Amino acid sequence: MKKTLMLVAALMMTGTLVYAASADKGKALFESPTLGGGTTGKTCNTCHEDGKGLGSDLFERKQFTIMGMEKKSLAEVINICIEKPLGGVAIDPQGQEMQDLTAYMKTLTDKPAPKKARQAIEGC
Ligand code: HEC
């Protein structure tokens, strides 16, 4: 009984982690003009295609400055971009949409730098 209660409590605490974040769903959100009820017709992809403007250290940073505002979490930064350029309403920072969105954004910032073309070896 006690164990069951603890399990339920643990599930409640980690509720948002029960469903794995989906980068595929996140990509759809990133390209959706209605994310957060957006009203300007813009999507994240309009300005950040292929991760443009997203620092490669985005997921390591603990402090963000966006449009002159200091923010402590990536979710807050994302919500500013939802409210301002998309003209929408902030989404739940812990919610599934935010998790999917950041899972996709991670694939953008994790992209390895383009490899240099293999150099021809002289004499071969
Ligand atoms: C109209 C263009 C535009 C759109 C649309 C837009 N952004 Fe941005 N975004 C910016 C600009 C400009 C900055 C940099 C602001 C600054 O430096 O103060 C930025 C910054 C960011 C940053 C911080 C990057 C860093 O490395 O510090 C994140 C994260 C971000 N945007 C996510 C998003 C997401 C997610 C969406 C979709 C909901 C989105 N943006 C939509 C223009 C846009």
Residues whose N, C-alpha, C, O or C-beta is under 5 A from the ligand:
A	BS01	HEC	K42 T43 C44 T46 C47 G53 L54 G55 L58 T65 I66 M67 G68 V77 I78 C81 I82 P85
